[in-house]
Amino acid sequence: MAQESLRTPVDFPNNSLLEFKMSKAIDLNLINTFIVVTECLSYTKAADKLGVTQPAISASIKRLERTTNTKLFTKRGRNIELTSTAQKWLPQLQ
């Protein structure tokens, strides 16, 4: 059986994370990292708060984005901002 491509779009009605969670398991550590990054709006500050390195945070966010096939943050210089989808998902995760 061929492995499903990570680039295949996944249809989430209304960008519902609940729908996604029912169809595919997500590592809770990735969700926790996502929440901390949204609180800090900085990979470096989130890394300090979680006691890990900044590259570990970056890798976790990339893994979550690949798993959900969704861009969660945009970079603005040294700052990051939540995408509209991330803003919709955040209340469901907190």
Beta strands, then each sheet from edge to edge (+ up, - down):
strand 1: 73-76
strand 2: 79-82
sheet 1: 1+ 2-
end
